[in-house]
């Protein structure tokens, strides 16, 4: 398997003639946690949708562990959590996990599910309840549990901390750190720069569909002479697009 988990090469995407992604090139190495950040509408989710072949890029190439994203087999090594995750309302938590793990070709193991629910601070009683009774935070935890139990080499998480309380955010960080320690790859989007700085080896900044920066968080701070990542981010997106 390739040492490059994700490769985006010169990706362009427009909607109705309006550019959403402009010449985006980015590599995510195997075993690292990379955070994709940017304002609302910057193109983060569009880039992920192109990678997953949910929408077709106008030009450019995307590879997942060296395999073209246009091939169904390319997505076999990954688990994905969308930004707006809504499980089928009529399934119980257990039904949903069994269904998802079957799709991932991973065995449902009660002990592993129990460990994951405890790790995410999700009440085990939720396994027997239908998803329609879940709060927003419980729903997000269920989606995260399905991803983290999948055993995949690549986890693509679109705003994974959305709807989580502070305790749940802290335990999720611990789980993601364990993935990285196991040499698995995490590609996530986030608006929380403090989380990105704490969890991610590298970060990429999208602004108006263009890649403005890719590197370690401390590199961004050094580049703009700031001790604060938020101030460095603001300085980065304020630069002219040709910089």
N, C-alpha and C positions, 0 to 999 in steps of 0.2 A: 504494500500500500504506500502511496506517495507520502513524502514528508511534508508536503503542502496540502493542508486539509481543504482550503478554499482558495481558488484563484479567480479573480474578476479581472478581465482584460478589456479595456476600452469600451465599457458598457455605455450605450446610449439608449434612452427611452423617453418617448414623448407621448402625451395624451392630448389629442385634438390640436396638434401643432405646438403645444406648450411643453418645453423640455422639463422632464422630471429627473433624469440622470444624464450627465454630460461627461463622457470620456472618463468613467470611473474605473480605475485600476487599483487592485488591492489584493494582497496575499495574507492568508492566515495560516500560520504554521501548525503542524500537528502537535498537540499537547499544550497549546497555549490558550489563554482566555483573552479574547479580543472584544472590546466594547465599541459599538457603533453609536455615535452620539450626534445630535443635531437638533435644531428647532423642529417644531411641528411642521410637516410639509417639506422637510429637507430632502426626503427621498429614501429614508432608512427602510421603511416597510416595502417600498417599491423594489429596492435592491434585493431584499429577501424573497419577494414574490417572483422576481426574475430568476433567482437561483433555484427556487422550487418548481419552476416552470408553470407557475400559476398565471403568469402573463409573460408574453414574449418580448424580449429586448429587441430594439430596432437594429442594433449591431453590437458586435463584441462577442466575447467568449467567456463562459463560466465553466470551471472544472471543480468537481468534488472528489478529493483524493485521486486526482489525475484523470477522472472520467467525465466526459461531457455531461453537463446537467440535463441535456435533452434526452439522455438515455434513462429509462426508468431505473435501471440497476444502479445508477449514480446515487440515488437517494436511499438505497438500502442501509448504508451505515449511519444514517442520521435520525434523530428524533426532533420534532418541531413543536413549539408552543406558540400559537398566534397571539397577537396583542389582545384581541377580543375573544377569549376562549369561552365557548359555551357548549358543554357536553349535552348530548340528547337528554331532554328534561325527564323522560320516562325511565331512564336507566338508573339503577342504584349505583353508588360509588363502586361497589364490588363488580357489578356487571360491566361498568365502563372500563375498569382496569383490566378485567379478564379479556374484554374485547380488544383493547389497545395492545395488550401484551401478546395476544394471539396474532395481531397484525404485524407486530415486531418480531414474531417467531421466538418469543421468550416465554418461558414457563411461569405461570402464576404461582407464587410461593407465599403462603400465609405469613411465614416468619419474616420474609423480606418486606412484605406489605406492612406488617405491624411495625417493623423498624423504621420504615420510611414515614409512616403516619406519625410516629412518635418524634422523629427527627424534624418534621415540618409542623409539629404541634397541632396535628389534626386529630380530632376525637375519633377513635376507632368505631364508635357508634354510627358515624357517617357512612360507613361501608354499606349498611343496610338501608340507608335512606335514599329516596330518589333525588336526583340532581336538582329538581325544581325547588326543593326545600333548602338548598344551600345558600349561604350568604355569598357575597362577591369574593371575600377572602377565602372561604372554604372552596369555592369553585376554582380559584386560582391555584390553591394548594393541590387539588385533585389533578389538575392538568400538569403541574410540576411533578407530582408523584408518578404519573404515567410516563413522563419523559425520563426521569431519573431512574426508574425501574427497568427501562428498556434495554440497558446494557449496551447502548450504541456508542460508537467512537466519536460522534459529532453531535453536539446539542445546539440547536438553533432556537434561541429564546427571544421573542419580541416583547420587550417590557416585562420581564419575569417578576419584578417586584410590585407591579401594579395591583392595588387592592390589598396588599399585605400590611399587617400591623408591624410595629418596630421589632417585636420578638420574632415574628415569622421572617422578616427580612434578615435578621441576624442569623437564624438557623439555615436559611437558604444560602447565605454566603458560605457557611461552613460546608454545606453539601457541594457547592460549586468548587470550593477549594479542594475537596476530596477528589472530584473528577479530574482536576488539573494534576493532582498528585499521582493519579492513576494513568497519567499521560493521555487523557482524553481531551478533546477540543471543545471549547465553548465559544460560540459566537452570539453575542447578545446585544440588544439595543437598550438604551436607558437614558432617561432625562436626569437621573441622579448622579452627578459627577463625583460625589463623595464615594458612592458605591463603585463606580468605574475605577477610581484611583485605588481603592482598597482591593478590588478583586482582579483587575485586568493587568496582564503583562503588557499589552499594547492597546491603543485606542485609535479610532479613525473618526475624523470629523467630516460630516457632510453638511454643506450649506448651499442652498439653491441648486441642489442636484450635483454639485461638484465636490470632489474630495479635496479638502483644504489641508489636512494633516493626517499622517499615519506614523505612529511611533509610541514609545513609552510615555505615560503621563508626566513623568519627571522631565522628559525631553520637551514636552509642550511648555511646561513652566519655565524651563531654562531659556527656551527660544524667545519668550516674551518677558523674561526677567521678573516673573511673578512667583510668589510663594503660594498663591491661591489658584487652584485649577480652574475655578469658575472665571476669575479675571483673565487668565490665560486663554480660556475658551472664547470669551467675549472679544479679546484682542484678535484672536485668530479669524473669527468670522467677520470682523470689521475690516480686515485687509481686502484690498481689491482682488477680484477673482483671478487676475492674471499674475498675482504675486506668487 
